[in-house]
């Protein structure tokens, strides 16, 4: 089966609200073998809503709608559904009791506008709302399925998980769809694609396997998708392609799925019984923030010093004034001295540091905005690497923190 997801609401079209519902629904549908063929967003105008219903109903097996089921004048999805299916509204007693129960808990009498939400299109299966007053509606006609749910994410998610996914799981599917995401960092998308090469060497074009490149400021995600007759077959196909990818670009892959680099680093530090300290200038504490996002970070993380001024670099880290005078605060020499200084002061196994020009001002021809030196120090070596992460200040800090953590990962793993 193939589905279309329709999101309704002017707030989505003007960018006031980010549409996270589509991604959640698509992922859930994939889990029961339903492909998503199209996603559509329309505003709060009945002609546009009806047109989207007609196009989706004539083209797809499953149509899932979110939004526009509230009690206010701009919530017109229910009326549009009644027009589309040519059916009147009737009272659903269970939904009415739910509305009254919710208001009773609040110690407030429901108004007629609230109780009217228990009016549902005749002929539908009502999807009761465990967290709000607007129920959902489900139609099954001529082998096709139509569901409408509130746009409030936690209300919608409950209906998808409790009603829709169990329903479609029982229906069964001829295919299983599996996804696996490999997270890479330290290599641009074009370079990664070049190293991977022609995908035909990994899987035939008609194999049901696809490979997508999903770039972000922190790296590129490689999403493998498999459509097969069984979960075992899909998993086996993905595993085979993953092994081939790792043979080509394995040193850039740091995690699978949603795991963040700081969590990977934390596990590695704990496993190797290593301790870490950080000296940050241009990243302003972002590296420390990320490291301490990982549960149990107190086992390996000692301290972070935000030495933003030249004076603090000298006073807190012991950076020689002569290095700053001769080479400038943003230099290999100072980055190395910062990493060495925080490591020795903290008596940790590893010290890392950042010093750079976050912009948008302060750059020169020799040291442009975006320049950052990332230092590393352990008992065997002290070094620093040069990067340029552009003139967007926030993105600069995010990318610099990622590069620092990636340098740490590679050093622990003894990768080039």
N, C-alpha and C positions, 0 to 999 in steps of 0.2 A: 504494500500500500504506500501511496505517496500523499503527503499532506501539504496544506497551505496554512500558515499562521497569519491571522489578521489582527493587528493592534489598532485600537480606536481611541482617539483623543487628540485635541488640538495641542495639548501640552507636549506631546511627542513631536509634533511637526515643527513647533517653534523652538525646540531644543531645551525646553524648561525641565523636562524629565528625560533621563536616559532610559532607554528601553532594554531592561535586563530580562523581561519576561520571555522574549523570543528565544534567547539563548538557552534559558532553562527548559522551555517546552521542547525545543529541538533536540536537546540532549536526552530528555526523557523519552521522546518518541523513538529516537535511534536505538534506545536500550531495548525496545520491543520490536525492532525490525521495520519501523516505519520511516521512510525517507522524507525529508522536507524539501519540497520542490520550489517553494516560493514563500517569501515573507512580505507582507504588505502593511503599510501604515496609512490610515485615513483619518481625516478630521471628524468633528462632530456635526456632520451634515448628512441627513438621511439619504439624499440621492447618491452621494459618494459611497455611503455604507452599503446601500442596496446593490450598487454596481459591483462593489468588491465581493459581495456574497454571490451574486450571479456568476461572475467570472470564476471564482474559486469552486463553487458547487458544480459547474460544468466541466472543470478541468482536473479535479483532485478527488481522491477517495475519502480524505479526512479534512475537515475544515475546523480549525480551532480559533476562537475569537476571544480577545480579552479587552476589557474596558467598556465604559459607558453604561454600567448597570446600577449606578448609584441613584440617590433619591432626588437629585437636583434637575433643573430644567434642561441642562445640556447633556444629560444622560439619556440618550435616545436609542441605544442599541436594542433594548427590549421591544420598543415599538417597531423598529426596523425588522426584527426577527418575526414579529407577528405578521407584518406586511409580506415578508418574503415567503413564509410558510402558509400564509392565508389562514391564520388561526386566531381566535380571540384569547383574551386573558381570563384566567380563572384563579381562584384562591387556592393556594397550597397550604393546608392547615398546619403541617409540620414547620414550614417556613415562617408562618405567622407566629406560631408558638416560640420559635427561635428569636424572632424580633422582640417579642414581649419579654422573653427571658433575659435578653441582653440589656434592655432598658431597665428591667427590674433590678439587675445587679448594680446598675449605676444609680438607682434610686430616683429614676426619672420616668414620667409617663410618656410612652411613645406617641408621636403625633400621627395624623392620618398619612402624611407623606412617608413616614417610616413604615407603617403597616402596609402601605401600598406596594412595598417591595416584595411582599409575599404573593403578589399577583404574578402568575407565570404563564407563558404561552401554553395553551391547551395542546395536549398530545406529546409534550416533551417528558422525558425523565428528569426529575428535579435533582440537582446535585446540591445537597445541603451544605451550608456554609458554617464551618465550625468556629470561625473567627470574626465573622461580620454578619451584616443583615441582608446582603444581597445574595440570593441563591444562584446557582448556575443552571443551565439548561442543556439537555442532551437529546438530539434527534437521531434516529436510525431509519433511513428510507432508501429502499432500492439498493441495498448493499453499500451505501455511503453513510458517512457519519458527520454530524455537525454538533459542536459544543461551544457554548458561550460562558465565559467566566468573568468575575470582577478583575479589574486591572491592578488592584492592590496586591503586590507580589506575594505576601504570606498567605493571603486568602486564596489566590490562584494556585499556589504551589500545593496547598492542602488538597484542593480538588483534583489536581493532576495526579498526585501521588496516591490519594485514597480511592479515587474513582476511575479516572481515565486509564492510567497505566495498568491497573489490575484488569480492567475490561478488555483492553487490547491484548494483554498478555494471554488471557483465556482464549481469545480469538485465534491466536497463533499467527505465524507468518512463515512464508516460504523461505525467508532469508533472515540472517542475523547480521547486524551491523556493529562492528567494534571499532573503537578509535584508540590510538596510543600516541601520546605526545612526548617527543624527545626535546629537551630544552638545551639550547647551545648558547654560548657567549664567547666573546673574544674574537669573533670573525664576522665581517659584514655579510649580508645576504648574498650579494653577487659572488663574493669569494667562496662562500659555502656552496652555492649552486655549481660553481666551476669545479670545485673539488669533488662534489658528488657525481657530476657528469650526467650522461644520458640515463634517464630512469628506466629505459628499456632493458638495461643490464641488470636491473633489480627485479622487475616484474613485467610481464607482457601487458600490452595496452588493454586487453579484454579480460584481465585476471580478476577484476573486482577489487583491486588494490589501487589506492591513490596516495600520492604524497603531496602535501601542501607546505609552502614556506610562509610562516607567519612572523614577520619582523616586528620588533619593538625597540625602544631605546636601550633596553637591557640585554638584547640578544635576539636570536631567531629560534622560533619553535618549529620543529618538524612534526607535522601531524600525519600519522599513518592511519588510513581508514581501510577496512576490509569488509566486503559484503559477501557472505558465504552461506552455505546451507546449514551450518551448525556453528556453535561457539568454538568448538575444538578446531574446526577447519579454519575459521577466521583468525583465531589466535595463532595457529601454526603458520599461517601465511604472513601475519604481521611479524612474528618472531624471526622468520627467515629473512625478511627485508631489513629488519632492525639489525641483524647480525652483519649484513652486507654494508649497511650504513656505518656501523661502528668500525668496521675494518677500514673505511675511508676517512671518516671524520670523528672517530671516537674520542679524541683528546679534547674536542670542543663540547662534548655532551656532558653536562653536569648533573642532570636530574631527569626524572620521568614524571609526567603529569603536572600537578600543581606545586610540587615542592620547590621552595625558594633556595637560592644559593646560600644564604646564611644558615639555613637548616642543614644543608649538605656539609658546609664548613664545620658547623658545630659537631656533627657526628664524627667527622674526621679528626678534629682536635681531641675529642673525648676518647676515641678509639686509640689514637697514638699517644694519649696521655701528655698532650702538649698544652702549654699555657700561652695566652696572647694578651698583648697590650697595644693600644692604638694612639697615635698622635695625629690629630686632624687640624688642618688649617682651612683650606677652601671648602671642604665638605661639612664643616660646622657641626660635627657630631652625628652625621647620618650613618656612618659606618658603625659606630657604637650602637646607635638605635637599632639598626638591622641585626647586629649580632645578638643583642639582648632580646630580640623578638623570639629567639629560639628557646624553648623550655630547657631548663638545666644549664643555661649558659654560665652560671656561676662556677661550674666545675672547671672551666677552661679560660674564662675571660676575667682578667684582673682589673684593668682600668682603661679609661680613655682620657686623654688630655687634649682640650681644644686650645691650641696655641695659635691664635689668630694674628696677634701682633708680633713684630720682630722681637720685642722685649721679652714676651712670654716664651718664645722659642729658646732664647738665651737662658732665661731664668729657670724655666721648668724642665727643659730638655738638655741643657748644657751645650746647645749649638754654639760654636765659636763665633764671636762677633765678626771675626775676619772673613768667615765664609759668606756671611750675609753681605758684608761690605764689598767683597771681591766678586761674588757670583750672583748676588741678589737672593731674596727669599724664595723665589720660584726658580729653583735650579736643582740639578742632580745632586750637587754637593750638600745642599741644605736638606733635601729629602732623605738622603742617606743618613745624615747626622741626626735628623728627627727620629727615624726608625731605630737607629742605634741607641739614641738617648732614652727613648721611652722603654726600650727593652731592658737596658741596664738599670735604669731607675726603678723599674717595676720588678726586676729579677724574673722576667718571664722567658720562655723559650723563643718566642717570636715577637717582633715589633713591626708594625706597618705604619706608614705615614702618607699624608697627602699635602701638597702645597701647589697652588695654582692660581689662575686668573679667571674667576667665574664670570666677569663682565657685568653689564655690557660695556663698561669703560675700564681703563687701566692697562690696556694692551699696548704693545709697541711692535715695530716691524720685526724685531728680534724675538720678542716674547708676546705673541698675539693673544687676544682674548680666546679662552678655551684651552690654553696650555695648562697641563698639569703634570707634575712629577709624582710618581707613586713609589715610595720607598719600602724596602723589605730588609729585615735583619734577623739573623739567627746566629748561633755560636760559630758557624762555619763561614758565613758570608754576609756582606752588606751591599745592597745594590739599589738602583732606582731606574724606573722605566718612564719614558716620555710619551704622553698622549695629547691629542687635541680633541675636545668634545664639544666644540661649537660655542655659540654666544647666547644660548638660552640658559639662564642662570640655574633654574630648577633642574632642567634636563642634564646640564653639566654636572651638577652634584650627584644626581642619580647614576649617571654613567661612570663617574669617577669612583663612586662607592662600589659599583659592580666590578670595575676593573681591579680595584684593590682586593676585593674578596676572591676574584678569579686568579690573581697573582698568588695569593695565599694558597688556594686550592692546588695550583700547579706545582708550587714548591713542595707542598706536603706529598703529592703524588710523584714528585721528581719528573714532571713533564717539562718539555722545553717551553 
